[in-house]
């Protein structure tokens, strides 16, 4: 049911499982994965300051960008078996029902933030306004992983994320140059977009595994 998105009734003939039993099994599986300490403490934990220092050091060596926490972006996952009653809510400009995934990925393709389940009709800005990452920035929890770094011989304290041009201008966002007018701006645009490929590779790896 999770991998192929099929209905719970599909197991009735082969496994002699009714729909309610199938749903209960999936619920127990997901609950067990989330509550298992061995998995949750490694794969479902929020980043700590020690993690943040390691990630920014890695990005400084890989992309020559001190203070970079990762790349933020949104992708749409095709929902093949979307119920007809929900297609109006999940069918966007792609002309098919989809579910949006917002994620922050580092150079090693580790997902430090992931929010899944947004309707495909929402764009990146609508999803960002509902994001738990934005909430952590507003309530001050995100400041717990900040640490000082030097950029162009100037001290900074706030870590930042690489984003594309659709995101708002925030102190924690480093966007690309939409219309570079100088050679320096053009060089920065190339370097920023190359580093931001981390999140695209992360999405591609996720789809290959699934």
N, C-alpha and C positions, 0 to 999 in steps of 0.2 A: 504494500500500500504506500509506503514512504518512497521507495525507489521509482516505482512506475506510475504512481498516482491513480491506481485502480480502485474500484469500489470494494467495500467490504463484502459484498455479495459474491465477488469472484471466487472466494474460497469455499463456497457452499458445497459444490460438487466434489472438488478434489480433496479438500481437507475436512469436509463435513463441519465447517465453521459457519455459524450464522453471522449476520452483520454485526449484531451487538457484541458477540464474542471476539470478532476480528478487531473492532474498535477498542475493546477492553485490552486486548493484547498489545496493540500499538500504544495505548495510553501507558500501560505498565512499562513498556520498553523505553519510551521517551522519559518517563519519570525516573526510571532507574539510571539512565545515562546522565541526566541532569544532577541527580542526588548522589551519584557515586563519587566519593572523595578523590579516588585515584584519577578520575577523569576531570572532574570539576576544578580541582586545584591546579591542573596543568593547562587544560584547553578552554575552560570557561571562566577563568579568573580575569579580573581587571588588571591592567599594567600597574606595577609599583615603580617607585623612583629608580631602583636598581635596574629594572627592565628598561626604563626610559633612557638611562645613561648608556646602556649597551646598544640600544637601537640608534640613538643619535650618533654614537661613535661609529657604528657600522655605516650609517648614511654619510658621515663626514668622509670616511675612507672610500666609499663606493661612488658617491655622487658629488663629493666636494661641497656638501651643503650642511654645515654645522647647525644643530638645533632642529633638524627635520625629524618629525615623529613618524611620518609615513605619508601615504597618498590616499586621498579620500575620493570616492566616486560611487556611482550607482549603476547597476545593471538590471536588466529585465529578464526574468526567467519565464519561458513559455509554459503556460498552464494548459496542457492539451485537453484534459478531461474536466475543464471548468464547467460547473452546472449552468444550465441556460439561465437560471434566475439571477446569477451573479455576473454574467458576461457584460452587462451594461456598466458595472462598477469596475471590472478588471480589464476591459478591452479598451486600450488607448489608441494612439495613432498608428501602432503597429498592426492594427486590424485583426489582432488575435488576443485572447485573454493572457495576461501575464502578471507575475508577482515581482515586486521590486526588492532588490537587495542592496543595502547601503553598507559599505565596508571601508575600513582603514587597513591597509596592507603595507608591510615593510619590505625591504629588499630581499629578505629570505622567504617571502610569501607567507609570513605569519599574519593571521587576521587578529589584530588587536581590538577591533570593534566591528560588530556585524549586527545589523537590524534587518530582519526579513519578515515579509508578510504585507508590505504596503501594496495597495491596488495599483495595477499598471497604468491607470489613468493619471496618476500623480507624476509630476516632473521632479527634477532634482531639488528644486527650491522647496516645493511642497513637502517632500520627504525630509529635507534638512530641518524644516520648522517643526517636525514631529520626532526628530532624532533624539535618542538618549545621549548622544555625544554633545549636542547643543545644551541639553539639560545639565550635564556635568560641568560645562563651561559657565553656565548661569548661576549654579548653586555653589560654585567655588571648589567642587571636588576635583576638577581637572588640575587645579594649581598644585595639588599634592605631588604630581609627577614632574613639575617644572624644575629645572636646574639651570644655573648660569652657563652661558657659552659665549664665545667671541666670534663675531662675524665682521670681517673687514676692519679688524682691530677695534671694534666697538662692542661693549658688553651688552648682552641681552639676557632676559630671564624667561620670557614666554616662548615655549616651543610652538612650532607651526606645522601645518599640513599642506601638501601640494594639492591644488584643486584646478579645475578647468575654469573657463571664463564665465560660466553661468552662476557660480556661487557669489554671494555678497562679499564686499570688501571688509574683511575683519582682520584684526591684528594677528590672529592665529592662522590665517589663510595666506598662502603665497600662490597667487594665480599667474597665469601666463600672460604674455603681452599679445593682445589681440591684433594690434597694428603697430609693429615695431618701426620706429622712425629713424633709429640710429643703428650703427653696426653693433654696439654693445647690447642694445635691446634685442636685436635679432639673435645674437649669440646666447643671451639669457633665455629667450624663447625656446631655442633648440635644446639647451641643457635641461630646462624645466620639464619640457614635454618628454624628453628621454627618461628622466628620473621618474616621471609619473607613470611610466609603463609598468611599474611594479604592480599597481593595482589591477591593470589589465591582464598581466600574467597570472595574478592571483585568481581572477575570475575564470580565466581559461583553464587553470589547473582544477578549479572546483568543478567545472562542467565535465572535464575529462574523467575525473574520479567518479562523479555521479552517473 
